[in-house]
Amino acid sequence: MQNPAAFSLEGKTAVVTGASRGIGAAIAGGLQASGAKVFGLSRSGTAPAHVTAVKCDLADDAAIGSVFDHLAKTGERLDVLVNAAGISLPASATMSELQRFRDTLAVDLSGVYATILAAYPLLKKAGGGSIINVTSINSVRGFPGNPGYVAAKAGLAGLTRALAADYARDGIRVNALAPGYIATEMTATSFPILRCMRIAAATPCSAAGATRTIWPAPRSFWRRPLRPM
């Protein structure tokens, strides 16, 4: 049995985007359960129990900046940033394919970079920390009908590699998690039910992942010692 104390995050502060549901909510709740003070950002302004909910639209650079300005002014430290927010827009008769593409990248890629830039001064002030970008298996495996989502996640994987090289000197680690098919509200609206079943059947476990399995796997990311390159 694992020793819970080995994963204690007492005294640490984390910001998790997309904390209202799905993978973001699971990670926010897991960080909080391990002792961290957690701020959960989402458009709805909701978050798991004991996580401080902050309403923020990641397509709005000014809104993102104001969140981190407030944290700085109130003396909060920042040790962990998890970028889990993302959208997957279904085809629409009222939206052009190009606009759908742009709107997806605005949140899933540009919004993530804006969040990182806003968080960077706080992470540096704390002496370093960890940035985790949630990409997707579709950053390397495309799926039909949603090129904006695939392009955004592939771009985020590249951004992660670039910033890992840039921020290492400040003791800030930048890593990516690329989940496979996880049963969430977003994936349910992104795939027809029969295709969901086929995807799940093709996995080694013949089943989709569940958000309750998300938290235990990445805990080593939060505890790894800082060793700048």
Secondary structure per residue as TSV (DSSP state, phi and psi in degrees):
chain	resnum	aa	ss	phi	psi
A	1	M	-	360.0	137.6
A	2	Q	-	-72.1	145.8
A	3	N	-	-84.6	114.6
A	4	P	G	-56.1	-32.0
A	5	A	G	-64.1	-23.8
A	6	A	G	-66.3	-17.9
A	7	F	G	-114.2	21.9
A	8	S	-	-65.3	132.9
A	9	L	-	-116.0	26.3
A	10	E	T	-57.3	133.5
A	11	G	T	86.1	-3.0
A	12	K	-	-99.9	152.3
A	13	T	E	-124.8	135.6
A	14	A	E	-129.4	149.1
A	15	V	E	-117.6	129.6
A	16	V	E	-124.2	123.7
A	17	T	E	-90.0	155.8
A	18	G	S	68.7	32.4
A	19	A	T	-83.0	0.1
A	20	S	T	-80.0	-20.5
A	21	R	S	-163.4	171.8
A	22	G	H	60.5	-142.7
A	23	I	H	-62.0	-40.7
A	24	G	H	-61.0	-42.9
A	25	A	H	-64.7	-39.9
A	26	A	H	-63.6	-43.1
A	27	I	H	-69.9	-42.3
A	28	A	H	-59.5	-45.3
A	29	G	H	-64.6	-38.4
A	30	G	H	-67.3	-41.7
A	31	L	H	-62.2	-43.7
A	32	Q	H	-64.7	-41.9
A	33	A	H	-64.2	-23.6
A	34	S	T	-91.4	6.8
A	35	G	T	107.9	-6.7
A	36	A	-	-77.0	151.5
A	37	K	E	-84.4	123.8
A	38	V	E	-123.4	131.7
A	39	F	E	-106.7	123.5
A	40	G	E	-107.4	116.5
A	41	L	E	-95.6	139.1
A	42	S	E	-164.1	159.3
A	43	R	S	-65.3	-31.8
A	44	S	S	-82.3	-17.2
A	45	G	-	73.8	26.7
A	46	T	-	-118.7	157.3
A	47	A	-	-159.8	166.2
A	48	P	S	-60.9	164.8
A	49	A	T	-56.4	139.0
A	50	H	T	71.4	6.2
A	51	V	S	-102.8	131.5
A	52	T	E	-73.3	113.1
A	53	A	E	-81.9	134.4
A	54	V	E	-130.1	124.5
A	55	K	E	-79.8	124.9
A	56	C	-	-159.4	129.0
A	57	D	-	-93.9	116.0
A	58	L	T	-74.3	-2.0
A	59	A	T	-89.2	-0.9
A	60	D	-	-114.3	102.5
A	61	D	H	-58.9	-39.2
A	62	A	H	-65.3	-39.8
A	63	A	H	-64.4	-40.7
A	64	I	H	-62.0	-48.0
A	65	G	H	-59.8	-39.2
A	66	S	H	-66.5	-33.5
A	67	V	H	-61.8	-49.1
A	68	F	H	-75.6	-29.6
A	69	D	H	-61.5	-41.2
A	70	H	H	-65.2	-42.1
A	71	L	H	-60.6	-42.1
A	72	A	H	-65.6	-43.5
A	73	K	H	-67.7	-28.4
A	74	T	T	-92.0	7.2
A	75	G	T	78.9	16.9
A	76	E	-	-73.6	144.2
A	77	R	-	-93.6	169.4
A	78	L	-	-141.7	123.9
A	79	D	-	-112.8	-29.6
A	80	V	E	-137.5	132.9
A	81	L	E	-122.9	123.1
A	82	V	E	-115.4	116.9
A	83	N	E	-95.5	91.6
A	84	A	-	-109.4	-7.5
A	85	A	-	-68.3	143.8
A	86	G	-	-170.2	155.8
A	87	I	-	-127.6	154.7
A	88	S	-	-137.6	102.2
A	89	L	-	-86.3	125.7
A	90	P	-	-72.5	160.1
A	91	A	-	-58.9	144.4
A	92	S	-	-140.3	140.8
A	93	A	T	-74.3	-16.1
A	94	T	T	-102.7	-0.7
A	95	M	S	-128.3	131.3
A	96	S	-	-69.9	157.7
A	97	E	H	-61.2	-37.4
A	98	L	H	-67.7	-40.7
A	99	Q	H	-66.6	-38.8
A	100	R	H	-60.7	-41.7
A	101	F	H	-62.2	-48.7
A	102	R	H	-64.9	-41.3
A	103	D	H	-65.1	-36.5
A	104	T	H	-66.8	-46.7
A	105	L	H	-65.0	-29.7
A	106	A	I	-60.2	-34.8
A	107	V	I	-95.2	-50.0
A	108	D	I	-76.5	-17.2
A	109	L	I	-128.9	-61.5
A	110	S	I	-62.2	-40.2
A	111	G	H	-64.2	-36.8
A	112	V	H	-65.8	-44.5
A	113	Y	H	-65.0	-40.0
A	114	A	H	-61.1	-39.0
A	115	T	H	-66.0	-43.2
A	116	I	H	-63.1	-44.7
A	117	L	H	-61.7	-38.3
A	118	A	H	-71.0	-32.6
A	119	A	H	-83.2	-23.3
A	120	Y	H	-53.0	-47.1
A	121	P	H	-59.5	-37.4
A	122	L	H	-69.3	-41.0
A	123	L	H	-62.9	-42.8
A	124	K	H	-65.7	-41.7
A	125	K	H	-61.7	-33.5
A	126	A	T	-75.7	-4.3
A	127	G	T	92.3	12.9
A	128	G	-	121.9	174.0
A	129	G	E	174.8	-157.1
A	130	S	E	-134.9	130.9
A	131	I	E	-113.8	125.5
A	132	I	E	-118.3	120.1
A	133	N	E	-102.9	123.8
A	134	V	E	-86.9	109.0
A	135	T	-	-95.7	-125.5
A	136	S	-	-173.1	154.9
A	137	I	G	-57.5	-24.0
A	138	N	G	-78.3	1.4
A	139	S	G	-73.1	-18.9
A	140	V	T	-121.0	-18.8
A	141	R	S	-122.9	111.9
A	142	G	-	-73.0	156.6
A	143	F	-	-131.3	152.0
A	144	P	T	-73.6	152.7
A	145	G	T	88.9	-2.3
A	146	N	-	-148.6	66.8
A	147	P	H	-63.1	-29.5
A	148	G	H	-62.8	-43.0
A	149	Y	H	-65.5	-45.4
A	150	V	H	-63.7	-43.9
A	151	A	H	-64.4	-40.4
A	152	A	H	-64.4	-44.3
A	153	K	H	-69.9	-35.9
A	154	A	H	-66.3	-40.7
A	155	G	H	-63.5	-37.6
A	156	L	H	-66.6	-35.8
A	157	A	H	-63.0	-41.4
A	158	G	H	-67.1	-41.2
A	159	L	H	-60.9	-39.1
A	160	T	H	-59.5	-45.9
A	161	R	H	-63.8	-41.3
A	162	A	H	-64.3	-45.5
A	163	L	H	-73.8	-28.1
A	164	A	H	-59.0	-39.8
A	165	A	H	-71.8	-38.7
A	166	D	H	-71.8	-38.8
A	167	Y	H	-96.3	-5.9
A	168	A	G	-58.6	-34.7
A	169	R	G	-64.1	-21.0
A	170	D	G	-98.7	8.1
A	171	G	T	73.9	20.6
A	172	I	E	-105.0	117.4
A	173	R	E	-89.9	138.5
A	174	V	E	-125.3	116.7
A	175	N	E	-130.8	164.8
A	176	A	E	-125.1	144.0
A	177	L	E	-111.3	130.5
A	178	A	-	-118.3	83.6
A	179	P	-	-64.4	152.8
A	180	G	-	-81.3	-150.1
A	181	Y	-	-76.6	114.3
A	182	I	B	-113.5	131.6
A	183	A	-	-74.6	103.6
A	184	T	-	-135.0	173.0
A	185	E	H	-60.3	-39.1
A	186	M	H	-67.4	-43.9
A	187	T	H	-67.7	-30.6
A	188	A	H	-64.5	-33.2
A	189	T	H	-87.0	-14.8
A	190	S	H	-87.7	-26.6
A	191	F	S	-125.4	139.0
A	192	P	-	-61.7	150.6
A	193	I	H	-57.7	-39.7
A	194	L	H	-66.0	-36.7
A	195	R	H	-69.9	-35.7
A	196	C	H	-58.1	-43.2
A	197	M	H	-65.8	-38.4
A	198	R	H	-67.3	-41.4
A	199	I	H	-61.6	-47.3
A	200	A	H	-61.5	-41.7
A	201	A	H	-65.1	-24.4
A	202	A	T	-84.0	-7.3
A	203	T	S	-80.1	158.0
A	204	P	T	-56.6	-33.0
A	205	C	T	-89.6	-1.4
A	206	S	S	56.0	35.0
A	207	A	S	-157.1	152.9
A	208	A	-	-73.8	153.5
A	209	G	B	-72.5	157.7
A	210	A	-	-116.6	148.4
A	211	T	G	-61.4	-27.1
A	212	R	G	-67.7	-15.5
A	213	T	G	-92.3	-4.5
A	214	I	T	-69.7	-45.3
A	215	W	T	-65.0	-46.6
A	216	P	T	-60.5	-35.3
A	217	A	T	-62.4	-46.7
A	218	P	T	-91.4	14.4
A	219	R	H	-62.0	-28.8
A	220	S	H	-61.8	-24.6
A	221	F	H	-62.6	-35.2
A	222	W	H	-79.7	-20.1
A	223	R	H	-107.9	-7.0
A	224	R	S	-64.6	133.6
A	225	P	-	-60.5	148.8
A	226	L	-	-82.4	117.3
A	227	R	-	-132.3	87.8
A	228	P	-	-54.7	143.9
A	229	M	-	-73.9	360.0
